[in-house]
């Protein structure tokens, strides 16, 4: 593709994007042909990606999920093209997905499309044995929760994931707890921070101290202190 792929057919782009997916080996690195597909939100691309979710090969299913996740630009209301159809096909295929990495990608699709109706389906995977699946849950939950008042069951799941064995899962859950939950009393956030800090080992306490640096000046100083950071008079460097 001498032009970099911009003028390539849908078949050519899917073939090249599959090579990129297989080369990633579990790391979502640069994938220029996948990006070209994401910038082509046509019915043809959608149907091809949706059909891949039932493919025999995990890499093909991952490709389908990654195209569906970010196909096309967001509209003014935050929705992406083919939103309802995307949610429907992912919900249909997700229960039978045997590959943990693909499963995590499918959960991510639901988060990117803010499929709040699938919240309990996603929560059902919060204790999955595989890191990629728990990561998918932690990353998706903020977009699936009630935007006005985060449900108790979401908070409970994030608190559990905030003490996960995997650092990436922990960080996403911690950030969501303290930055992306809504309708939560300041005292409750301080209580979460106090409990997490008290139970944490040195590595986890350092993560909490780092989290304290991500707030602006409007945050309750008591929360910064509970996380192990400076309180009143703190200025981010």
C-alpha positions as CSV (number, residue, x, y, z in Angstrom):
1,X,0.0,0.0,0.0
2,X,2.2,2.8,-1.3
3,X,-0.2,5.5,-0.1
4,X,0.1,4.3,3.5
5,X,-3.2,2.5,3.2
6,X,-5.6,5.5,2.9
7,X,-6.8,4.3,-0.5
8,X,-6.9,0.6,0.4
9,X,-10.0,-1.5,0.2
10,X,-11.7,-2.7,3.3
11,X,-10.4,-6.2,2.8
12,X,-6.8,-4.9,2.5
13,X,-7.2,-2.8,5.7
14,X,-8.6,-5.7,7.7
15,X,-5.8,-8.0,6.4
16,X,-3.1,-5.5,7.4
17,X,-4.7,-4.7,10.7
18,X,-4.8,-8.4,11.6
19,X,-1.0,-8.5,11.0
20,X,-0.7,-5.6,13.5
21,X,-2.9,-7.3,16.0
22,X,-0.9,-10.5,15.8
23,X,2.4,-8.6,16.1
24,X,1.2,-6.8,19.3
25,X,1.4,-10.0,21.3
26,X,-1.0,-8.7,23.9
27,X,0.3,-5.1,23.8
28,X,-2.0,-2.6,22.1
29,X,0.9,-0.8,20.3
30,X,0.8,1.4,17.1
31,X,-1.5,0.0,14.5
32,X,-1.8,2.4,11.6
33,X,-4.1,0.2,9.4
34,X,-6.4,-0.4,12.4
35,X,-6.6,3.4,12.8
36,X,-7.5,3.8,9.2
37,X,-10.3,1.3,9.7
38,X,-11.5,3.3,12.7
39,X,-11.7,6.4,10.5
40,X,-14.0,4.5,8.1
41,X,-17.3,4.1,9.9
42,X,-19.2,2.5,7.0
43,X,-21.8,-0.2,7.2
44,X,-19.3,-2.5,5.4
45,X,-16.6,-2.0,8.1
46,X,-19.1,-2.4,10.9
47,X,-20.6,-5.6,9.6
48,X,-17.2,-7.1,8.8
49,X,-16.0,-6.3,12.4
50,X,-19.2,-7.6,14.0
51,X,-18.9,-10.9,12.1
52,X,-15.3,-11.4,13.3
53,X,-16.6,-11.8,16.9
54,X,-17.8,-15.3,15.9
55,X,-14.5,-16.2,14.1
56,X,-12.6,-19.3,15.2
57,X,-9.3,-17.5,15.6
58,X,-8.8,-15.3,18.7
59,X,-6.8,-12.7,16.8
60,X,-9.6,-12.2,14.4
61,X,-12.1,-11.8,17.2
62,X,-9.8,-9.3,18.9
63,X,-9.6,-7.3,15.7
64,X,-13.3,-7.3,15.5
65,X,-13.6,-6.0,19.0
66,X,-11.0,-3.3,18.6
67,X,-12.7,-2.0,15.5
68,X,-16.1,-2.0,17.1
69,X,-14.7,-0.3,20.2
70,X,-13.7,3.0,18.5
71,X,-15.3,2.9,15.0
72,X,-16.0,6.4,13.9
73,X,-16.1,9.8,15.7
74,X,-18.3,10.5,18.8
75,X,-21.4,12.5,18.2
76,X,-22.4,15.5,20.3
77,X,-24.2,13.2,22.7
78,X,-21.1,11.0,23.1
79,X,-22.4,8.1,21.1
80,X,-20.5,6.4,18.3
81,X,-21.9,5.1,15.0
82,X,-23.7,1.7,15.1
83,X,-23.9,2.0,19.0
84,X,-27.0,-0.1,19.5
85,X,-25.9,-2.8,17.0
86,X,-22.4,-2.9,18.5
87,X,-23.7,-3.4,22.0
88,X,-26.1,-6.1,20.9
89,X,-23.5,-8.2,19.1
90,X,-21.0,-7.9,21.9
91,X,-23.6,-8.9,24.5
92,X,-24.6,-11.9,22.3
93,X,-21.0,-13.1,21.8
94,X,-19.5,-12.3,25.2
95,X,-20.9,-15.2,27.3
96,X,-19.3,-17.8,25.0
97,X,-15.9,-16.0,24.5
98,X,-13.2,-18.5,25.6
99,X,-10.1,-16.3,25.2
100,X,-9.4,-14.0,28.2
101,X,-7.7,-11.3,26.2
102,X,-10.5,-11.1,23.7
103,X,-13.0,-11.1,26.6
104,X,-11.2,-8.1,28.1
105,X,-11.4,-6.3,24.8
106,X,-15.2,-7.0,24.5
107,X,-15.8,-5.6,28.0
108,X,-13.8,-2.5,26.8
109,X,-16.2,-2.1,23.9
110,X,-19.1,-1.9,26.3
111,X,-17.3,0.8,28.2
112,X,-16.4,2.9,25.2
113,X,-20.1,2.8,24.0
114,X,-21.3,3.7,27.5
115,X,-23.6,0.7,27.5
116,X,-25.0,1.3,31.0
117,X,-27.6,-1.4,30.5
118,X,-24.8,-4.0,30.6
119,X,-23.4,-2.9,34.0
120,X,-24.4,-6.1,35.8
121,X,-23.0,-8.2,32.9
122,X,-19.7,-6.5,33.3
123,X,-19.7,-6.6,37.1
124,X,-20.1,-10.4,36.8
125,X,-16.5,-10.5,35.6
126,X,-14.9,-8.4,38.4
127,X,-13.4,-11.5,40.1
128,X,-12.2,-13.2,36.9
129,X,-8.9,-15.1,37.3
130,X,-7.2,-13.3,34.4
131,X,-5.7,-9.9,34.7
132,X,-6.9,-8.7,31.3
133,X,-10.5,-9.4,32.2
134,X,-10.3,-7.6,35.5
135,X,-8.6,-4.7,33.8
136,X,-11.4,-4.5,31.3
137,X,-13.9,-4.3,34.1
138,X,-12.0,-1.6,36.0
139,X,-11.6,0.5,32.9
140,X,-15.2,0.1,31.8
141,X,-17.0,0.7,35.0
142,X,-16.8,4.5,35.1
143,X,-18.6,4.7,31.8
144,X,-21.3,2.2,32.8
145,X,-22.2,3.7,36.2
146,X,-25.0,6.2,36.9
147,X,-23.4,9.5,36.0
148,X,-25.3,11.3,38.8
149,X,-24.8,8.9,41.6
150,X,-22.5,5.9,41.4
151,X,-24.3,2.8,42.5
152,X,-23.1,1.0,45.7
153,X,-22.4,-2.2,43.7
154,X,-20.0,-0.2,41.4
155,X,-18.2,1.3,44.4
156,X,-17.9,-2.1,46.0
157,X,-16.4,-3.6,42.8
158,X,-13.9,-0.7,42.4
159,X,-12.9,-1.0,46.1
160,X,-12.2,-4.6,45.5
161,X,-10.3,-4.0,42.3
162,X,-8.3,-1.2,44.0
163,X,-6.6,-3.9,46.0
164,X,-6.0,-6.2,43.1
165,X,-2.7,-8.1,42.7
166,X,-2.0,-6.3,39.4
167,X,-0.8,-2.7,39.5
168,X,-2.5,-1.7,36.3
169,X,-5.9,-3.0,37.5
170,X,-5.3,-1.2,40.9
171,X,-4.5,2.1,39.3
172,X,-7.5,2.2,37.0
173,X,-9.8,1.2,39.9
174,X,-8.2,3.8,42.2
175,X,-8.5,6.6,39.7
176,X,-12.1,5.7,39.0
177,X,-12.9,5.6,42.7
178,X,-11.5,9.0,43.5
179,X,-12.0,10.9,40.2
180,X,-14.9,9.3,38.4
181,X,-17.5,8.4,41.0
182,X,-20.5,10.8,41.4
183,X,-22.7,11.7,44.3
184,X,-20.3,10.4,46.9
185,X,-19.8,12.3,50.2
186,X,-16.3,13.6,50.9
187,X,-16.2,11.7,54.2
188,X,-16.8,8.4,52.3
189,X,-13.8,9.1,50.1
190,X,-11.6,9.9,53.1
191,X,-12.8,6.6,54.7
192,X,-11.9,4.6,51.5
193,X,-8.4,6.3,51.4
194,X,-7.8,5.6,55.1
195,X,-8.7,2.0,54.8
196,X,-6.7,1.4,51.6
197,X,-3.6,3.2,53.0
198,X,-3.8,1.2,56.3
199,X,-3.9,-2.1,54.5
200,X,-1.4,-1.3,51.8
201,X,2.2,-2.5,51.6
202,X,4.9,0.0,50.6
203,X,4.3,-0.3,46.9
204,X,0.5,0.3,47.3
205,X,1.0,3.2,49.7
206,X,3.2,4.8,47.1
207,X,0.5,4.4,44.5
208,X,-1.9,6.1,46.9
209,X,0.5,8.9,47.5
210,X,0.9,9.4,43.7
211,X,-2.9,9.4,43.4
212,X,-2.9,12.4,45.9
213,X,-0.9,14.4,43.3
214,X,-3.6,14.0,40.6
215,X,-6.2,16.3,42.3
216,X,-6.6,20.0,41.8
217,X,-6.8,22.6,44.6
218,X,-10.5,22.0,45.2
219,X,-10.1,18.6,46.8
220,X,-10.7,18.1,50.5
221,X,-7.2,18.4,52.1
222,X,-8.2,15.5,54.4
223,X,-8.4,13.2,51.4
224,X,-4.9,14.1,50.4
225,X,-3.7,13.4,53.9
226,X,-5.6,10.1,54.0
227,X,-3.9,9.1,50.8
228,X,-0.5,9.8,52.3
229,X,0.1,13.1,50.6
230,X,0.5,16.7,51.9
231,X,-2.7,18.5,53.1
232,X,-3.3,22.2,53.3
233,X,-1.0,24.3,51.3
234,X,-0.1,21.5,48.9
235,X,0.7,22.6,45.4
236,X,1.2,20.2,42.6
237,X,4.7,20.4,41.2
